[in-house]
Amino acid sequence: MRLALYSSVSRGETPNLVSIQDERLDFLPTVLVCPFRPGAEVTDFRVEAQWRDSTFVVCPDLTRPIRRTGLRFIDHLDEAASEVILTTFQHLLPR
């Protein structure tokens, strides 16, 4: 699975959110996303990911649902980064 990158800024060309749910759920009105930021603090529950020529920090600890209509698709992450993000998010879920 390759996670989708979105922008919540109408004219932004750089993603600021990464989806953490399968695109087969795109019929839902909301999507689970977490911040995708350059220069954010790296912790045990955050993951560095490369996109184009930049390094971003993905923050699964700040996951939230957001309405799809407020998002604009930008690109996809590679499969390796996507898998690490999903694994990190799963470690945050209560057991």
Long-range contacts (C-beta under 8 A, 24 or more apart in sequence): 1-79, 1-82, 1-83, 1-86, 2-76, 2-77, 2-78, 2-79, 2-82, 3-76, 3-77, 3-81, 3-82, 3-85, 3-86, 4-73, 4-75, 4-76, 5-36, 5-51, 5-73, 5-74, 5-75, 5-76, 5-77, 6-31, 6-33, 6-71, 6-72, 6-73, 6-74, 7-71, 7-72, 7-74, 8-66, 8-70, 8-71, 8-72, 10-72, 12-72, 13-74, 14-74, 15-51, 15-56, 15-74, 15-75, 17-66, 17-71, 18-49, 18-58, 18-77, 18-85, 20-60, 20-63, 20-85, 20-86, 20-89, 26-68, 28-68, 29-67, 29-68, 30-65, 30-66, 30-67, 30-68, 31-65, 31-66, 31-68, 31-71, 32-63, 32-64, 32-65, 33-63, 33-64, 33-65, 33-66, 33-71, 34-58, 34-59, 34-60, 34-61, 34-62, 34-63, 34-64, 34-85, 34-89, 35-59, 35-62, 45-88, 45-91, 45-92, 46-88, 47-81, 47-84, 47-85, 47-88, 49-77, 49-81, 49-84, 49-85, 50-78, 50-81, 51-75, 51-77, 58-85, 58-88, 60-85, 60-88, 60-89, 60-92, 61-92, 63-89, 63-92
